[in-house]
Amino acid sequence: MHLAFLLKKVVERYQHLILGRHPNNTIFSFNYHNVRHINRFLWATRNQLPGNALTLVDVGAGKSPYYPIFAELVEDYIAIDSIESLPQNEVRPIKQMVGFAEKLSIPEVSADIILSNAGT
């Protein structure tokens, strides 16, 4: 029992080194092939965006894994998702809103970028 406990602790501590953390999964993660092309696309798109101080709305944001890609360019990063999916202890400068893609509670023409990545 003690050995199993120690093994569990070791795996918990070091699994991110082998698997990575979403969205930066390594090739050893089951999700690597699903996310790799999304990361490439988002970085390429980010590098083509004009200016900074942009407003980005992330629909279905969850834990906002793509925030680091756009952090330097956005003044307002708005994460919209269900209450269960939004982290309760978010410390990054992300505005969280409870809502769903079918009915967004933001005014029309209030975002420069809308990010929606359903299914990952």
C-alpha positions in Angstrom: 0.0 0.0 0.0 2.8 2.4 0.9 4.6 1.7 -2.5 1.4 2.4 -4.4 0.9 5.7 -2.6 4.5 6.8 -3.4 4.2 5.8 -7.0 1.0 7.8 -7.3 2.7 10.9 -5.8 5.6 10.5 -8.2 3.3 10.3 -11.2 1.2 13.3 -10.1 4.3 15.3 -9.7 6.1 14.5 -13.0 3.4 13.5 -15.4 3.3 17.1 -16.9 6.9 16.6 -17.9 6.0 13.6 -20.1 2.5 14.5 -21.2 2.6 18.3 -21.1 -0.3 20.5 -20.1 -3.1 21.5 -22.4 -2.7 23.1 -24.8 1.0 22.4 -24.8 0.7 18.6 -24.9 3.7 16.5 -25.8 3.7 13.7 -28.4 3.1 11.3 -25.5 -0.3 12.8 -24.7 -3.4 11.2 -26.2 -4.6 14.8 -27.1 -1.4 15.8 -28.9 -2.6 15.2 -32.4 -5.9 17.0 -31.7 -4.3 20.2 -30.3 -1.0 20.6 -32.2 -2.7 22.0 -35.4 -4.8 24.3 -33.3 -1.8 25.8 -31.6 0.0 26.2 -34.9 -3.0 28.0 -36.4 -3.5 30.3 -33.4 0.2 31.3 -33.2 0.2 32.0 -37.0 -3.0 34.0 -36.7 -1.7 35.9 -33.6 1.4 36.9 -35.5 -0.8 38.5 -38.2 -3.0 40.5 -35.9 -2.7 44.3 -36.2 -1.9 46.3 -33.1 -2.6 45.6 -29.5 -5.2 46.5 -26.9 -7.6 44.2 -28.6 -10.7 42.7 -27.1 -10.9 38.9 -27.4 -13.9 36.8 -26.5 -13.2 33.1 -25.9 -16.5 31.2 -26.2 -16.4 27.9 -24.4 -13.2 29.0 -22.7 -13.1 26.5 -19.9 -9.7 27.2 -18.2 -8.7 29.6 -21.0 -5.7 27.5 -22.2 -5.1 29.8 -25.2 -4.8 33.0 -23.1 -0.9 32.8 -23.1 -1.0 33.0 -26.9 -2.9 36.3 -27.0 -2.0 37.8 -23.6 0.4 40.4 -25.0 -2.0 41.6 -27.6 -5.3 41.9 -25.8 -6.5 44.5 -23.4 -9.6 42.5 -22.6 -9.7 38.7 -22.6 -13.3 37.7 -22.0 -13.9 34.0 -21.2 -17.5 32.8 -21.6 -18.5 29.3 -20.5 -20.8 27.5 -18.1 -20.3 28.2 -14.4 -19.0 24.6 -13.9 -16.3 25.1 -16.5 -14.9 28.4 -15.5 -12.2 28.2 -12.8 -13.2 29.7 -9.5 -9.7 30.8 -8.6 -8.6 32.5 -11.8 -5.7 34.9 -11.1 -4.9 36.0 -14.6 -6.5 39.2 -15.9 -9.4 37.4 -17.6 -13.0 38.6 -17.4 -15.2 35.6 -16.8 -18.8 35.5 -18.0 -21.3 32.7 -17.6 -23.1 32.0 -20.8 -23.3 29.8 -23.9 -22.5 30.2 -27.6 -26.1 30.1 -28.6 -26.8 33.3 -26.7 -23.8 35.5 -25.8 -24.4 38.2 -23.3 -22.1 40.8 -24.9 -23.1 43.7 -27.1 -22.8 43.3 -30.9 -19.5 44.7 -32.4 -17.8 44.7 -29.0 -14.9 42.2 -29.9 -12.0 42.4 -32.2 -11.5 38.6 -32.0 -13.8 35.8 -31.2 -12.2 32.4 -30.4 -14.3 29.3 -30.3 -12.8 25.8 -30.3 -15.5 23.3 -29.7 -14.6 19.7 -29.1 -11.2 20.0 -27.5 
